[in-house]
Amino acid sequence: MPAARRREMPEARPSSRVLVTGGAGFIGSHLCARLLERGDEVVVLDDLSTGKRENLAEIDAANLSFVEGSVLDTELVDELVAASDRVFHLAAAVGVRLILDEPVRTLETNVEGTRAVLGAAARHGVRALFASSSEVYGRSDELPFQEDAAVVLGATSEPRWSYACSKAFGEWLAFAHARADGLDVRIVRFFNIVGQRQRGRYGMVLPNFVRQALADEPITVFGDGQQTRCFLHVGDAVDAVVRLSEEPRARGRVFNVGATREVAIGDLAALVRSELGSASPIVRMPYREAYGMSITDLPRRVPDVARLHACIGFTPRVSLEAAIHDVAEYEQSPRVTRRSGR
Ligand code: UDP
């Protein structure tokens, strides 16, 4: 691992140095852009497994350093965390398809990586924010999902729930460090975040639908299309994350970060088609065909955002329609058209 590592790190150690693990990923790259805009010095640690160096190309700046390496490299993580004032831990194996395809890597990266990052943050007294997921609620049907509600996971023989379990473990570890070592940690559970640089190849619905609509190809709705989700634009999501990282009342707490407009996936397909003026037919695809195995899908996923609102007064600014056009603009950009391996 160390041999493959590429270092471009500045020597200076200013007061606002922020480490973002997974910073070359979809949400991570938007977070880095926001932190840079605010004048922070940002160091990214990313192994480029699902993240892309090009995600950072548009925001490349003197204050951005990139370290290619893994959160499983405990020595490297310790060194980078020790040199930072704050760490945002976003590095993880994400996406339903990746979890089904690479179940061992998902668990190892999420569990061991989070252990390394939070352990280092606790040792060096560095404030941490852990990116968790709405997937943690599992198959609970107590809607909307409230942060302190019980989580209800499925059978261990179903790989889908291993992701939820790995994220829940990270949350427990964060709370444990807060109690045992006084770690200043904040946890966010992301609910279906969408926007530019998200990739459909890992199973995410909006980039898939937009790409299909732009090509006038069939829009593939998995299952009966009645299942619902709430979509939050990544710009709103990183706003919430940065504000939570600075709000003293957020310390030691977990927050849902999501929108509350509930949309059925079948309706999302129709909305994408009409917003983009596409001639695509909308087709249904059984889960077994879509994922190569039958999976338990969640019939509804809706966040309770009362805690988030009470703590930082957050309300989303970007509509779903605007998010669709934002994703379409990205999908039509030359960078995406040239990209291989989609
Ligand atoms: N989905 C779909 N077509 C696609 C990709 C996903 O109908 O091309 C469905 C998927 O089965 C799920 C919803 O869209 O019901 C959201 O999927 P995604 O993977 O984006 O997020 P999830 O909420 O499942 O984590």
Residues whose N, C-alpha, C, O or C-beta is under 5 A from the ligand:
A	BS01	UDP	V96 G203 M204 V205 N208 T220 V221 F222 Q227 I265 D297
